[in-house]
Amino acid sequence: MSPHVVIIGGGITGLAAAYAVATDPRARAADVRCTVVETEGRLGGKLLTEGIGGCLIENGPDSFLSTKPWAADLCRRLGLGDRLIPTQPGRAVYVWHRGRLHPLPEGMAFGIPTRLGPMVRTGLLSPVEKLRAAADLVLPRKRNPGDETIGGQLRRRLGDAVVDRLAGPLLGGIYAGDPDDLSVRATFPLLAEWEAGHRSLILAALARRRAREMTAEAPAGAVAHQSSTGAAGGHQHGPAPMFLSLVGGLGELIAALETALEGTAMLTGRTVERLVTHPGSPTRFHVAIDDGRTLGAHAILLATPAFISARLLEPIAPAVADAMRQIPYVSTAAVTLAFRRAELAHPLDGHGFVVARGEPLAVTACTWVSSKWPHRAPADVALIRCYLGRAGREEIVEADDERLVDLVLADLRATMGIEARPLFARVARWFKAMPQYPAGHLERVQAIEAGLQGIPGLAAAGAGYRGIGIPDCIRQGTAAANRLLTHTLDDAALRARSGGP
């Protein structure tokens, strides 16, 4: 019997893992089979791109970080290098605070200033609050090496106002979480490294900017490794843009993976009901599917949300299952609206805005899609996407479509003066889709990984563990597939040498 790897979950983590198996020369030489089981009727998880009314709609993430190379590298391996595009350059981001949109001070990194002038001039902070932030320049570094929250560190270094109006909306918004509940080490470990290495976060941010400027001024050959691939496949010298997408949206990545995985069995619209271990059998696991089938597997990757993986692991690894259940998830929604551009007085002269803490709005952030990305809407259409729901405010996601659209329109009227009715609206809900990383998260993940090591041939990967972004999920899925493949082939070789089945 040829080795069989079963991947439970057909989101980007599971598909990246399947691609790693399908393209590994060792797997081809050993005739390794791979099956992906996905509950939804389609593949891709939260990566879902639609075309509506001549507009390109992202229902889930709209981009990925270029500073983490795994997503861009996978795109290039799939032949999508010429399709990678950066955000539109030279566009501002705003913060809604006390009845107006304030430009985010130029040169912010993780909500920390890399340029002092814009921070001094911003209207987001009072003079006293700016002096409090400047105290970071003289405060001693943290003595306790233990984990703390983003809010805890930044309030200690820079004060409450910076967290509530700058860093909190920017950093907490990525996780749809409260910065006072999110682990620094699990979410933005660079902040902990900055304080440990430079003492002052502002001094560390200034040093980072100087280093980036020196890199940008270096000869082209010296910075070629930092160049970004444009839509035409050419190289732009200098620092890479922070965010990348694909010309046709991130759905292109899923479509390319599906094409590349045509030889891989895909069971969509099917749910795994239970796992059974058979340590003495060549197929160590039996995977019971809801259609009555049972798959024999030499190795299994759980690429599902942690609470789903916990249900499957409960009979065979209850301690691991308990640790997985302790990873919290929150629900969010995205409402995308299209307007006739001529009916909007707002210039849409930026990528959008985030909402400061304590503001009486339903939305947590707003992206001006047609300004942020090229060719996402016809020239006479403005495409706007708003986000609702976060830790502590999840109940809003339960409202019906009409209610959510009305809430968004009311907030757009208050923030941008939009009175027009949309050409269309698209509501996307993601229930229990955003994992939260509270302080101590990495220790919990280490316990999960240690428990799984006691079950050879079983692994877990995905947004619930070591990074929620697309690059992190691709990295985790690929690494887990490589580990499982090595184990499976080593186990098969051992059995062959011992004369076993």
C-alpha positions in Angstrom: 0.0 0.0 0.0 1.5 3.4 -1.0 1.8 5.9 1.8 -1.3 8.1 2.3 -1.3 11.6 3.9 -4.8 13.0 4.8 -5.1 16.8 5.2 -8.2 17.9 7.1 -9.1 21.4 6.0 -8.9 23.0 2.6 -8.0 26.5 3.5 -4.7 28.1 2.5 -2.9 26.1 5.2 -4.2 22.8 4.0 -3.7 23.6 0.3 -0.1 24.8 0.9 0.6 21.5 2.7 -1.0 19.5 -0.1 1.2 21.4 -2.6 4.3 20.7 -0.6 3.5 17.0 -0.7 2.6 17.0 -4.4 5.8 18.8 -5.4 8.2 16.9 -3.1 10.5 14.6 -5.2 10.5 12.1 -2.3 6.7 11.8 -2.4 6.7 11.2 -6.1 9.4 8.6 -5.8 7.5 6.8 -3.1 4.1 7.2 -4.8 2.7 9.0 -1.8 -1.0 9.7 -2.1 -2.7 12.8 -0.6 -6.3 13.5 0.2 -7.7 16.9 1.3 -11.1 16.8 3.2 -13.0 20.2 3.3 -16.3 20.8 5.0 -17.3 23.7 2.7 -18.3 23.0 -0.9 -15.3 25.0 -2.2 -11.6 25.3 -1.4 -9.8 28.3 -0.1 -11.3 29.0 3.3 -11.4 32.8 4.0 -9.7 33.6 0.6 -12.8 34.3 -1.5 -12.8 36.7 -4.4 -16.0 37.6 -6.4 -16.8 39.7 -9.4 -19.9 41.9 -9.0 -21.0 44.7 -11.3 -17.5 45.0 -12.8 -15.9 45.2 -9.4 -13.5 42.8 -7.7 -14.7 41.9 -4.2 -12.5 40.3 -1.6 -14.8 38.7 1.1 -11.8 37.8 3.2 -8.2 39.1 3.3 -7.3 41.5 0.5 -3.5 41.2 0.7 -0.5 39.7 2.5 2.6 41.1 4.0 5.6 41.3 1.7 8.0 41.2 4.6 7.1 37.6 5.2 8.2 35.9 2.0 6.2 32.6 2.0 3.1 33.9 0.2 4.9 35.8 -2.5 7.3 32.8 -3.0 4.4 30.4 -3.4 2.8 32.8 -5.9 6.0 32.8 -8.0 6.3 29.0 -7.8 2.8 28.7 -9.2 3.6 31.1 -12.1 1.8 34.1 -10.6 4.9 36.3 -10.2 3.8 38.6 -12.9 0.4 39.0 -11.3 1.7 40.4 -8.0 0.8 44.0 -7.3 1.6 46.4 -4.5 -0.9 48.9 -3.0 -1.2 52.3 -4.7 1.7 54.4 -3.6 1.6 57.7 -1.8 -1.8 57.3 -0.2 -2.5 58.3 3.4 -4.2 56.3 6.1 -6.6 58.1 8.5 -7.7 57.7 12.1 -11.3 58.7 13.0 -11.1 60.6 16.3 -13.5 63.1 17.9 -15.5 63.8 14.8 -12.9 64.0 12.1 -10.5 62.0 10.1 -6.9 62.7 11.1 -4.0 61.7 8.8 -1.9 59.0 10.4 1.4 60.6 11.2 3.9 59.8 8.4 6.5 57.2 9.2 4.6 55.1 11.7 5.9 51.5 12.4 3.6 49.4 14.6 2.1 52.6 15.8 5.5 54.0 16.8 7.0 57.1 15.2 10.0 56.7 12.9 9.9 60.4 12.2 9.6 62.9 15.1 8.3 65.9 13.1 5.0 64.3 12.0 4.4 63.1 15.5 4.9 66.6 16.9 2.5 68.1 14.4 -0.3 65.5 14.6 -3.7 66.5 16.0 -4.4 63.0 17.3 -2.5 63.7 20.5 -2.5 66.7 22.9 0.7 68.4 23.9 0.6 66.6 27.2 0.0 63.2 25.5 3.0 63.9 23.1 5.2 64.6 26.1 4.1 61.3 27.7 4.9 59.5 24.5 8.4 61.1 24.5 9.0 59.7 27.9 9.8 56.4 26.1 13.2 58.0 25.2 14.3 58.0 28.8 12.3 55.2 30.5 14.3 52.1 31.5 13.8 48.9 29.7 11.5 46.2 31.1 13.3 44.0 33.6 10.9 41.1 33.7 11.5 38.9 30.5 8.0 37.4 30.6 5.3 37.9 28.1 2.9 40.8 28.2 0.2 42.3 26.1 0.7 44.8 23.3 -1.4 47.3 25.2 0.6 46.7 28.4 3.9 47.3 26.7 2.9 50.3 24.7 1.0 52.0 27.6 4.0 51.5 29.8 6.4 53.0 27.2 4.3 55.6 25.3 1.1 56.2 27.3 -2.6 55.5 26.9 -3.3 57.9 24.0 -0.9 56.3 21.6 -2.5 52.9 22.3 -6.1 54.1 22.0 -5.6 56.2 18.8 -2.5 54.9 17.0 -1.1 51.5 17.8 -4.3 50.0 19.1 -6.5 50.5 16.0 -3.6 49.5 13.7 -2.2 46.5 15.6 -5.3 45.2 17.3 -7.3 45.6 14.1 -5.2 43.0 12.4 -6.5 40.4 14.9 -9.9 42.0 15.4 -8.8 42.0 19.0 -8.2 44.2 22.0 -4.5 45.2 22.2 -4.8 44.9 26.0 -5.5 41.2 25.6 -3.0 40.3 22.8 0.4 38.8 23.5 3.4 40.8 22.3 5.5 37.8 21.8 2.9 35.9 19.8 1.7 38.8 17.6 4.4 41.4 17.3 7.6 39.9 18.8 9.7 42.7 17.1 8.3 45.1 19.7 9.7 43.0 22.5 13.0 42.7 20.6 13.1 46.5 20.1 12.8 47.2 23.8 15.3 44.5 24.8 17.9 45.7 22.2 17.4 49.5 22.2 15.6 50.2 25.5 13.4 52.8 23.8 10.8 51.8 21.2 11.1 55.2 19.5 14.9 54.9 19.3 14.5 51.4 17.8 12.0 52.7 15.3 14.3 55.6 14.3 17.2 53.1 13.8 14.9 50.9 11.7 14.1 53.8 9.4 17.7 54.8 9.0 18.6 51.3 8.1 15.8 51.1 5.5 16.9 54.4 4.0 20.5 53.2 3.8 19.3 50.1 2.0 17.2 52.1 -0.4 20.3 54.3 -1.2 22.6 51.3 -1.8 23.4 50.2 -5.4 20.7 48.3 -7.2 22.6 45.0 -7.1 22.9 45.2 -3.3 19.2 45.5 -2.8 18.0 43.2 -5.5 17.0 40.7 -2.9 14.5 43.2 -1.5 13.0 44.2 -4.8 9.3 43.6 -5.4 7.8 42.1 -8.6 5.4 44.4 -10.3 2.3 43.6 -12.3 4.4 43.5 -15.5 7.1 41.3 -13.9 9.7 44.0 -13.6 11.7 44.8 -10.5 11.2 48.0 -8.5 14.5 48.8 -6.7 14.4 50.1 -3.1 12.3 48.9 -0.1 9.6 46.5 -0.9 5.9 47.7 -0.5 4.4 46.4 2.8 1.4 44.7 1.2 0.9 42.7 -2.0 -2.0 41.2 -3.7 -2.8 39.7 -7.2 -4.2 41.4 -10.2 -7.4 39.3 -10.1 -7.5 39.1 -6.3 -6.3 36.5 -3.9 -8.8 34.0 -5.4 -6.1 33.6 -8.1 -3.8 31.9 -5.6 -6.5 29.4 -4.7 -7.3 28.7 -8.4 -3.6 28.2 -9.2 -3.3 25.8 -6.3 -6.3 23.8 -7.4 -4.8 23.5 -10.9 -1.5 22.4 -9.5 -3.2 19.9 -7.3 -5.3 18.2 -10.0 -3.7 14.8 -9.1 -4.6 15.2 -5.4 -7.9 13.8 -4.2 -10.2 16.6 -3.0 -13.3 15.7 -0.9 -15.2 19.0 -0.7 -18.5 19.3 1.1 -17.5 16.4 3.4 -16.8 16.5 7.2 -14.5 14.3 9.2 -16.6 12.8 12.0 -13.8 11.1 14.0 -10.2 9.9 14.0 -9.2 6.4 15.2 -5.6 5.4 15.8 -4.2 2.0 14.9 -0.6 2.0 16.1 0.2 -1.5 15.0 -1.2 -1.0 11.5 0.7 0.3 8.5 -2.1 2.9 8.2 -1.8 4.3 11.7 -5.1 6.3 11.5 -8.6 5.7 10.2 -10.5 8.8 9.2 -14.3 8.5 9.3 -16.1 10.7 6.8 -19.7 11.8 7.1 -20.7 10.0 3.9 -19.8 6.6 5.4 -16.3 6.2 4.0 -13.3 5.5 6.1 -9.8 6.6 4.9 -6.7 4.8 6.0 -3.9 7.3 6.6 -0.3 6.9 7.4 -0.2 10.6 8.5 -2.7 13.3 9.2 -2.5 17.1 9.2 -5.2 19.0 11.1 -5.5 22.3 9.1 -8.7 23.3 10.8 -9.5 25.9 13.4 -8.2 24.8 16.8 -11.7 24.2 18.2 -12.5 21.8 15.3 -9.2 20.0 15.8 -9.9 19.7 19.5 -13.2 17.9 18.7 -11.3 15.3 16.6 -8.5 14.9 19.0 -10.6 14.5 22.2 -10.7 10.7 22.0 -7.0 10.2 21.3 -5.3 13.2 22.9 -7.5 14.8 25.5 -4.8 17.0 27.0 -4.0 18.4 23.5 -7.6 18.9 22.8 -8.1 20.8 26.0 -5.2 23.2 25.2 -6.6 23.8 21.7 -10.1 24.6 23.1 -8.5 27.4 25.2 -7.5 29.3 22.0 -10.3 31.9 21.7 -11.8 32.9 18.4 -14.0 35.9 17.5 -16.5 36.6 14.7 -16.3 39.4 12.2 -18.1 40.7 9.1 -17.1 42.8 6.1 -19.6 45.0 4.2 -18.5 46.1 0.7 -20.4 48.9 -1.0 -20.1 50.3 -4.5 -21.1 53.9 -5.2 -21.2 56.1 -8.3 -18.0 58.1 -7.9 -19.7 61.3 -9.0 -22.1 61.1 -6.1 -19.4 61.2 -3.5 -17.9 64.5 -2.4 -15.1 62.9 -0.4 -11.8 62.8 -2.4 -11.0 59.2 -1.2 -7.4 60.4 -1.1 -6.0 57.5 0.9 -6.3 53.8 1.6 -9.0 54.3 4.2 -9.3 54.8 8.0 -9.2 53.0 11.3 -11.4 54.0 14.3 -9.9 55.2 17.6 -10.9 53.4 20.8 -14.1 54.7 22.4 -15.6 56.2 19.3 -19.4 55.6 18.9 -19.2 53.9 15.5 -20.2 50.4 14.5 -17.4 50.0 12.0 -13.8 49.3 13.3 -12.1 50.2 10.0 -12.8 51.2 6.4 -10.8 50.5 3.2 -11.2 52.7 0.2 -10.7 49.7 -2.1 -10.7 51.6 -5.4 -8.0 53.9 -4.1 -5.9 51.3 -2.4 -5.7 48.8 -5.3 -5.5 49.4 -9.1 -8.3 48.1 -11.3 -10.6 46.8 -8.6 -13.6 48.9 -9.9 -14.5 50.9 -13.0 -13.2 54.4 -13.1 -16.7 55.9 -12.4 -17.3 53.6 -9.4 -16.0 54.0 -5.8 -15.6 50.7 -3.9 -15.6 50.9 -0.1 -15.2 48.0 2.4 -16.0 48.3 6.1 -15.3 45.9 8.9 -17.5 45.1 11.9 -17.0 42.9 14.9 -14.1 42.4 17.2 -13.3 40.9 20.6 -16.0 42.2 23.0 -18.3 43.4 20.1 -19.1 40.2 18.3 -22.9 40.4 18.7 -23.1 42.9 15.8 -22.2 40.1 13.3 -25.5 38.3 14.1 -27.5 41.2 12.6 -29.1 40.6 9.2 -27.7 42.0 6.0 -30.0 44.9 5.8 -29.2 46.0 9.4 -25.4 45.7 8.8 -25.6 47.7 5.6 -27.7 50.4 7.4 -25.1 50.6 10.2 -22.3 51.0 7.7 -24.1 53.7 5.7 -24.8 55.6 8.9 -21.1 55.5 9.8 -20.0 56.5 6.3 -22.4 59.4 6.5 -20.9 60.5 9.8 -17.2 60.0 8.8 -17.2 60.8 5.1 -20.4 62.7 4.4 -21.7 60.0 2.1 -25.5 60.4 1.5 -25.7 58.4 -1.7 -27.3 55.0 -1.9 -25.0 52.2 -3.0 -25.2 50.5 -6.4 -24.9 47.2 -4.5 -23.8 45.8 -1.2 -22.0 42.6 -0.4 -22.0 41.2 3.2 -19.5 38.5 4.3 -19.6 37.0 7.7 -16.9 34.9 9.3 -18.1 33.2 12.5 -15.4 32.2 15.0 -12.8 32.9 12.3 -10.2 35.1 13.9 -8.0 33.4 16.5 -6.9 35.5 19.5 -3.4 35.3 21.0 -3.6 36.2 24.6 -0.5 36.6 26.8 0.9 33.1 27.3 -0.3 31.9 23.9 3.1 30.6 22.8 3.4 28.5 25.9 0.0 27.0 25.1 1.1 26.3 21.5 4.3 24.6 22.7 2.2 22.4 25.0 0.1 21.4 22.0 3.1 20.7 19.8 4.7 18.6 22.6 1.5 16.6 23.0 1.3 15.9 19.3 4.9 14.7 19.2 3.7 11.8 21.3 1.5 10.7 18.4 3.7 10.0 15.4 2.2 11.0 12.1 -0.1 13.6 13.5 0.4 17.4 13.2 -1.7 20.6 13.4 -1.1 23.9 11.6 -3.0 27.1 10.8 -3.9 30.5 12.0 -4.7 29.4 15.5 -1.1 28.7 16.4 1.9 30.7 15.1 0.6 33.5 12.9 -2.8 34.4 11.4 -1.6 35.9 8.1 -1.5 34.2 4.8 2.3 33.9 4.7 2.3 32.4 8.2 -0.4 29.9 7.3 1.6 28.9 4.2 4.8 28.5 6.2 3.1 26.4 8.8 1.3 24.2 6.3 4.4 23.6 4.3 6.6 22.9 7.3 4.0 20.5 8.8 3.7 18.6 5.5 7.5 18.2 5.2 7.6 16.8 8.8 4.8 14.4 8.1 6.3 13.3 4.8 9.7 12.6 6.4 8.0 10.6 9.2 5.9 8.6 6.7 8.8 7.7 4.5 11.0 6.8 7.4 8.3 4.7 8.9 7.7 2.9 5.5 11.4 2.3 5.2 11.6 0.9 8.7 8.7 -1.5 8.0 10.3 -2.6 4.8 13.6 -3.4 6.5 11.8 -5.3 9.3 9.7 -7.3 6.8 6.5 -5.8 8.2 3.4 -5.0 6.1 
